[in-house]
Amino acid sequence: MIIVFVGAPGSGKGTHARRTAERCGLRHVSTGDLLREAVDNHTELGLKAEEFMKAGKLVPDEIMMDLVSELLDSPEGADGLVFDGFPRTLNQAEGLDELLTSRGLRVDKALLVDILEDEAVERMALRVSCPKCGAVYNLKSNPPKVDGVCDECGGKLEVRPDDREETVRARFKEFRKLTQPVIDYYQSKGLLSSVRTNGPVEEVAKKVAAALDACGEGAGGSAA
Protein backbone atom coordinates (compact mmCIF):
# COMPACT_ATOMS: atom_id res chain seq x y z
CA MET A 1 0.00 0.00 0.00
CA ILE A 2 1.31 3.44 -0.94
CA ILE A 3 -0.09 6.47 0.91
CA VAL A 4 0.89 10.11 0.37
CA PHE A 5 0.43 12.73 3.10
CA VAL A 6 0.30 16.38 2.02
CA GLY A 7 0.13 19.34 4.38
CA ALA A 8 1.39 22.82 5.09
CA PRO A 9 3.96 23.59 7.82
CA GLY A 10 2.41 23.02 11.24
CA SER A 11 -0.43 20.86 9.92
CA GLY A 12 0.69 17.77 11.83
CA LYS A 13 1.12 15.66 8.70
CA GLY A 14 4.33 14.14 10.08
CA THR A 15 2.63 12.99 13.28
CA HIS A 16 -0.31 11.45 11.45
CA ALA A 17 1.84 9.93 8.72
CA ARG A 18 3.94 8.16 11.38
CA ARG A 19 0.82 6.96 13.22
CA THR A 20 -0.66 5.62 10.00
CA ALA A 21 2.58 3.80 9.16
CA GLU A 22 2.67 2.18 12.60
CA ARG A 23 -1.00 1.18 12.45
CA CYS A 24 -0.66 -0.38 9.00
CA GLY A 25 2.78 -1.94 9.41
CA LEU A 26 4.28 0.25 6.67
CA ARG A 27 7.48 2.28 6.56
CA HIS A 28 7.14 6.01 7.24
CA VAL A 29 9.19 8.03 4.75
CA SER A 30 9.98 11.75 4.80
CA THR A 31 12.47 13.51 2.56
CA GLY A 32 14.44 14.38 5.68
CA ASP A 33 14.66 10.71 6.67
CA LEU A 34 15.85 9.67 3.22
CA LEU A 35 18.44 12.42 3.02
CA ARG A 36 19.80 11.88 6.55
CA GLU A 37 20.07 8.14 5.98
CA ALA A 38 21.87 8.55 2.67
CA VAL A 39 24.29 11.12 4.10
CA ASP A 40 24.97 9.09 7.26
CA ASN A 41 25.66 5.98 5.17
CA HIS A 42 27.97 7.93 2.83
CA THR A 43 26.24 6.56 -0.25
CA GLU A 44 26.92 8.05 -3.67
CA LEU A 45 23.53 9.78 -3.67
CA GLY A 46 24.07 10.89 -0.08
CA LEU A 47 27.34 12.60 -0.99
CA LYS A 48 25.68 14.39 -3.89
CA ALA A 49 22.77 15.52 -1.71
CA GLU A 50 25.11 16.69 1.06
CA GLU A 51 26.74 19.21 -1.27
CA PHE A 52 23.41 20.96 -1.81
CA MET A 53 22.41 20.70 1.86
CA LYS A 54 25.66 22.27 3.06
CA ALA A 55 25.15 25.10 0.59
CA GLY A 56 21.64 25.69 1.97
CA LYS A 57 20.03 24.72 -1.34
CA LEU A 58 17.13 22.39 -2.09
CA VAL A 59 18.21 18.93 -3.18
CA PRO A 60 17.32 18.55 -6.91
CA ASP A 61 14.35 16.42 -7.90
CA GLU A 62 16.65 14.05 -9.79
CA ILE A 63 18.49 13.06 -6.61
CA MET A 64 15.27 12.77 -4.60
CA MET A 65 13.70 10.51 -7.23
CA ASP A 66 16.81 8.31 -7.28
CA LEU A 67 16.61 7.96 -3.48
CA VAL A 68 12.93 6.98 -3.72
CA SER A 69 13.74 4.53 -6.51
CA GLU A 70 16.36 2.83 -4.32
CA LEU A 71 13.89 2.66 -1.45
CA LEU A 72 11.20 1.06 -3.62
CA ASP A 73 13.68 -1.65 -4.65
CA SER A 74 14.85 -2.31 -1.08
CA PRO A 75 13.37 -4.85 1.38
CA GLU A 76 12.17 -1.92 3.51
CA GLY A 77 9.90 -0.78 0.72
CA ALA A 78 8.43 -4.19 -0.02
CA ASP A 79 5.46 -4.03 2.36
CA GLY A 80 4.38 -0.51 1.42
CA LEU A 81 5.22 3.09 2.27
CA VAL A 82 3.67 6.17 3.83
CA PHE A 83 5.20 9.28 2.23
CA ASP A 84 5.30 12.34 4.50
CA GLY A 85 5.56 15.65 2.65
CA PHE A 86 6.66 13.96 -0.56
CA PRO A 87 5.95 14.62 -3.36
CA ARG A 88 5.98 18.38 -2.76
CA THR A 89 5.93 19.47 -6.41
CA LEU A 90 3.94 18.36 -9.45
CA ASN A 91 7.15 17.18 -11.09
CA GLN A 92 7.85 14.91 -8.11
CA ALA A 93 4.26 13.59 -8.12
CA GLU A 94 4.49 12.65 -11.78
CA GLY A 95 7.94 11.16 -11.23
CA LEU A 96 6.69 9.06 -8.32
CA ASP A 97 3.86 7.71 -10.48
CA GLU A 98 6.38 6.70 -13.15
CA LEU A 99 8.54 4.87 -10.60
CA LEU A 100 5.55 3.07 -9.13
CA THR A 101 3.99 2.15 -12.48
CA SER A 102 7.27 0.59 -13.67
CA ARG A 103 7.09 -1.69 -10.63
CA GLY A 104 3.41 -2.55 -10.95
CA LEU A 105 2.48 -0.26 -8.07
CA ARG A 106 0.43 2.91 -7.60
CA VAL A 107 -0.47 5.55 -5.03
CA ASP A 108 -3.50 4.08 -3.25
CA LYS A 109 -4.52 7.19 -1.34
CA ALA A 110 -3.47 10.81 -0.82
CA LEU A 111 -4.47 12.74 2.27
CA LEU A 112 -4.39 16.52 2.71
CA VAL A 113 -3.91 17.40 6.38
CA ASP A 114 -5.42 20.87 6.20
CA ILE A 115 -4.75 23.84 8.49
CA LEU A 116 -5.36 27.60 8.36
CA GLU A 117 -2.28 29.82 8.23
CA ASP A 118 -2.96 31.57 11.56
CA GLU A 119 -3.54 28.20 13.25
CA ALA A 120 -0.23 26.97 11.87
CA VAL A 121 1.64 30.01 13.21
CA GLU A 122 0.13 29.49 16.68
CA ARG A 123 0.91 25.78 16.64
CA MET A 124 4.49 26.20 15.47
CA ALA A 125 5.17 28.61 18.33
CA LEU A 126 4.56 25.64 20.66
CA ARG A 127 6.61 23.15 18.67
CA VAL A 128 9.90 21.54 19.67
CA SER A 129 11.80 18.88 17.76
CA CYS A 130 14.66 16.45 18.14
CA PRO A 131 17.65 17.24 15.89
CA LYS A 132 18.91 13.69 16.41
CA CYS A 133 15.97 11.60 15.13
CA GLY A 134 13.56 14.22 13.75
CA ALA A 135 10.66 13.56 16.17
CA VAL A 136 8.34 16.55 16.63
CA TYR A 137 6.26 17.54 19.69
CA ASN A 138 3.70 20.20 20.53
CA LEU A 139 4.12 21.46 24.09
CA LYS A 140 0.34 21.82 24.49
CA SER A 141 -1.31 18.98 22.57
CA ASN A 142 1.47 16.40 22.24
CA PRO A 143 4.21 17.10 24.82
CA PRO A 144 7.18 14.79 25.46
CA LYS A 145 6.95 12.52 28.51
CA VAL A 146 9.99 14.25 30.03
CA ASP A 147 10.33 18.01 29.52
CA GLY A 148 13.04 18.78 26.97
CA VAL A 149 13.83 15.12 26.23
CA CYS A 150 12.83 13.15 23.12
CA ASP A 151 10.62 10.10 23.82
CA GLU A 152 12.11 8.23 20.86
CA CYS A 153 15.87 8.55 21.32
CA GLY A 154 16.51 10.61 24.45
CA GLY A 155 17.91 13.54 22.48
CA LYS A 156 17.66 17.13 23.65
CA LEU A 157 14.64 18.91 22.18
CA GLU A 158 14.96 22.37 20.69
CA VAL A 159 12.97 25.10 18.93
CA ARG A 160 13.92 25.28 15.27
CA PRO A 161 14.66 28.70 13.70
CA ASP A 162 12.16 27.98 10.91
CA ASP A 163 9.32 27.78 13.45
CA ARG A 164 9.33 31.58 13.91
CA GLU A 165 6.22 33.40 12.69
CA GLU A 166 7.80 35.22 9.75
CA THR A 167 9.43 31.99 8.56
CA VAL A 168 6.22 29.99 8.94
CA ARG A 169 4.27 32.50 6.86
CA ALA A 170 6.96 32.45 4.16
CA ARG A 171 6.89 28.63 4.11
CA PHE A 172 3.09 28.72 3.89
CA LYS A 173 3.34 30.93 0.81
CA GLU A 174 5.86 28.51 -0.73
CA PHE A 175 3.59 25.57 0.10
CA ARG A 176 0.66 27.15 -1.74
CA LYS A 177 2.82 27.85 -4.78
CA LEU A 178 4.59 24.49 -5.04
CA THR A 179 2.18 22.00 -3.51
CA GLN A 180 -1.29 23.17 -4.59
CA PRO A 181 -0.65 21.59 -8.01
CA VAL A 182 0.11 18.30 -6.20
CA ILE A 183 -3.21 18.54 -4.34
CA ASP A 184 -5.02 19.24 -7.62
CA TYR A 185 -3.18 16.32 -9.28
CA TYR A 186 -4.31 13.72 -6.75
CA GLN A 187 -7.79 15.21 -6.61
CA SER A 188 -8.14 14.84 -10.38
CA LYS A 189 -7.25 11.17 -9.99
CA GLY A 190 -9.93 10.66 -7.33
CA LEU A 191 -7.31 9.75 -4.72
CA LEU A 192 -7.46 12.78 -2.41
CA SER A 193 -9.20 13.04 0.94
CA SER A 194 -8.94 16.02 3.31
CA VAL A 195 -8.95 16.25 7.11
CA ARG A 196 -8.97 19.51 9.10
CA THR A 197 -6.43 19.39 11.87
CA ASN A 198 -8.00 21.87 14.30
CA GLY A 199 -8.71 19.49 17.19
CA PRO A 200 -6.90 17.24 19.69
CA VAL A 201 -4.35 14.85 18.18
CA GLU A 202 -6.36 11.73 19.03
CA GLU A 203 -9.53 13.18 17.52
CA VAL A 204 -7.73 14.12 14.30
CA ALA A 205 -6.08 10.67 14.21
CA LYS A 206 -9.52 9.02 14.15
CA LYS A 207 -10.57 11.26 11.26
CA VAL A 208 -7.37 10.40 9.39
CA ALA A 209 -7.94 6.66 9.82
CA ALA A 210 -11.54 7.00 8.65
CA ALA A 211 -10.57 9.11 5.64
CA LEU A 212 -7.90 6.67 4.54
CA ASP A 213 -9.75 3.46 5.40
CA ALA A 214 -6.15 2.48 6.03
CA CYS A 215 -5.11 -1.16 5.81
CA GLY A 216 -8.45 -2.04 4.26
CA GLU A 217 -9.30 -2.74 0.65
CA GLY A 218 -6.59 -1.84 -1.85
CA ALA A 219 -3.78 -2.62 0.59
CA GLY A 220 -1.99 -4.64 -2.02
CA GLY A 221 -1.10 -1.48 -3.93
CA SER A 222 -0.99 -3.15 -7.34
CA ALA A 223 -1.59 -1.11 -10.44
CA ALA A 224 -4.95 -1.41 -12.11
C-alpha positions in Angstrom: 0.0 0.0 0.0 1.3 3.4 -0.9 -0.1 6.5 0.9 0.9 10.1 0.4 0.4 12.7 3.1 0.3 16.4 2.0 0.1 19.3 4.4 1.4 22.8 5.1 4.0 23.6 7.8 2.4 23.0 11.2 -0.4 20.9 9.9 0.7 17.8 11.8 1.1 15.7 8.7 4.3 14.1 10.1 2.6 13.0 13.3 -0.3 11.5 11.5 1.8 9.9 8.7 3.9 8.2 11.4 0.8 7.0 13.2 -0.7 5.6 10.0 2.6 3.8 9.2 2.7 2.2 12.6 -1.0 1.2 12.4 -0.7 -0.4 9.0 2.8 -1.9 9.4 4.3 0.2 6.7 7.5 2.3 6.6 7.1 6.0 7.2 9.2 8.0 4.7 10.0 11.7 4.8 12.5 13.5 2.6 14.4 14.4 5.7 14.7 10.7 6.7 15.9 9.7 3.2 18.4 12.4 3.0 19.8 11.9 6.6 20.1 8.1 6.0 21.9 8.5 2.7 24.3 11.1 4.1 25.0 9.1 7.3 25.7 6.0 5.2 28.0 7.9 2.8 26.2 6.6 -0.3 26.9 8.1 -3.7 23.5 9.8 -3.7 24.1 10.9 -0.1 27.3 12.6 -1.0 25.7 14.4 -3.9 22.8 15.5 -1.7 25.1 16.7 1.1 26.7 19.2 -1.3 23.4 21.0 -1.8 22.4 20.7 1.9 25.7 22.3 3.1 25.2 25.1 0.6 21.6 25.7 2.0 20.0 24.7 -1.3 17.1 22.4 -2.1 18.2 18.9 -3.2 17.3 18.6 -6.9 14.4 16.4 -7.9 16.6 14.1 -9.8 18.5 13.1 -6.6 15.3 12.8 -4.6 13.7 10.5 -7.2 16.8 8.3 -7.3 16.6 8.0 -3.5 12.9 7.0 -3.7 13.7 4.5 -6.5 16.4 2.8 -4.3 13.9 2.7 -1.4 11.2 1.1 -3.6 13.7 -1.7 -4.6 14.8 -2.3 -1.1 13.4 -4.9 1.4 12.2 -1.9 3.5 9.9 -0.8 0.7 8.4 -4.2 0.0 5.5 -4.0 2.4 4.4 -0.5 1.4 5.2 3.1 2.3 3.7 6.2 3.8 5.2 9.3 2.2 5.3 12.3 4.5 5.6 15.6 2.6 6.7 14.0 -0.6 5.9 14.6 -3.4 6.0 18.4 -2.8 5.9 19.5 -6.4 3.9 18.4 -9.4 7.2 17.2 -11.1 7.8 14.9 -8.1 4.3 13.6 -8.1 4.5 12.6 -11.8 7.9 11.2 -11.2 6.7 9.1 -8.3 3.9 7.7 -10.5 6.4 6.7 -13.1 8.5 4.9 -10.6 5.5 3.1 -9.1 4.0 2.1 -12.5 7.3 0.6 -13.7 7.1 -1.7 -10.6 3.4 -2.6 -10.9 2.5 -0.3 -8.1 0.4 2.9 -7.6 -0.5 5.5 -5.0 -3.5 4.1 -3.2 -4.5 7.2 -1.3 -3.5 10.8 -0.8 -4.5 12.7 2.3 -4.4 16.5 2.7 -3.9 17.4 6.4 -5.4 20.9 6.2 -4.8 23.8 8.5 -5.4 27.6 8.4 -2.3 29.8 8.2 -3.0 31.6 11.6 -3.5 28.2 13.3 -0.2 27.0 11.9 1.6 30.0 13.2 0.1 29.5 16.7 0.9 25.8 16.6 4.5 26.2 15.5 5.2 28.6 18.3 4.6 25.6 20.7 6.6 23.2 18.7 9.9 21.5 19.7 11.8 18.9 17.8 14.7 16.5 18.1 17.7 17.2 15.9 18.9 13.7 16.4 16.0 11.6 15.1 13.6 14.2 13.8 10.7 13.6 16.2 8.3 16.6 16.6 6.3 17.5 19.7 3.7 20.2 20.5 4.1 21.5 24.1 0.3 21.8 24.5 -1.3 19.0 22.6 1.5 16.4 22.2 4.2 17.1 24.8 7.2 14.8 25.5 7.0 12.5 28.5 10.0 14.3 30.0 10.3 18.0 29.5 13.0 18.8 27.0 13.8 15.1 26.2 12.8 13.1 23.1 10.6 10.1 23.8 12.1 8.2 20.9 15.9 8.6 21.3 16.5 10.6 24.5 17.9 13.5 22.5 17.7 17.1 23.7 14.6 18.9 22.2 15.0 22.4 20.7 13.0 25.1 18.9 13.9 25.3 15.3 14.7 28.7 13.7 12.2 28.0 10.9 9.3 27.8 13.5 9.3 31.6 13.9 6.2 33.4 12.7 7.8 35.2 9.7 9.4 32.0 8.6 6.2 30.0 8.9 4.3 32.5 6.9 7.0 32.4 4.2 6.9 28.6 4.1 3.1 28.7 3.9 3.3 30.9 0.8 5.9 28.5 -0.7 3.6 25.6 0.1 0.7 27.1 -1.7 2.8 27.9 -4.8 4.6 24.5 -5.0 2.2 22.0 -3.5 -1.3 23.2 -4.6 -0.7 21.6 -8.0 0.1 18.3 -6.2 -3.2 18.5 -4.3 -5.0 19.2 -7.6 -3.2 16.3 -9.3 -4.3 13.7 -6.8 -7.8 15.2 -6.6 -8.1 14.8 -10.4 -7.3 11.2 -10.0 -9.9 10.7 -7.3 -7.3 9.7 -4.7 -7.5 12.8 -2.4 -9.2 13.0 0.9 -8.9 16.0 3.3 -8.9 16.3 7.1 -9.0 19.5 9.1 -6.4 19.4 11.9 -8.0 21.9 14.3 -8.7 19.5 17.2 -6.9 17.2 19.7 -4.4 14.8 18.2 -6.4 11.7 19.0 -9.5 13.2 17.5 -7.7 14.1 14.3 -6.1 10.7 14.2 -9.5 9.0 14.1 -10.6 11.3 11.3 -7.4 10.4 9.4 -7.9 6.7 9.8 -11.5 7.0 8.7 -10.6 9.1 5.6 -7.9 6.7 4.5 -9.8 3.5 5.4 -6.2 2.5 6.0 -5.1 -1.2 5.8 -8.4 -2.0 4.3 -9.3 -2.7 0.6 -6.6 -1.8 -1.8 -3.8 -2.6 0.6 -2.0 -4.6 -2.0 -1.1 -1.5 -3.9 -1.0 -3.1 -7.3 -1.6 -1.1 -10.4 -4.9 -1.4 -12.1 
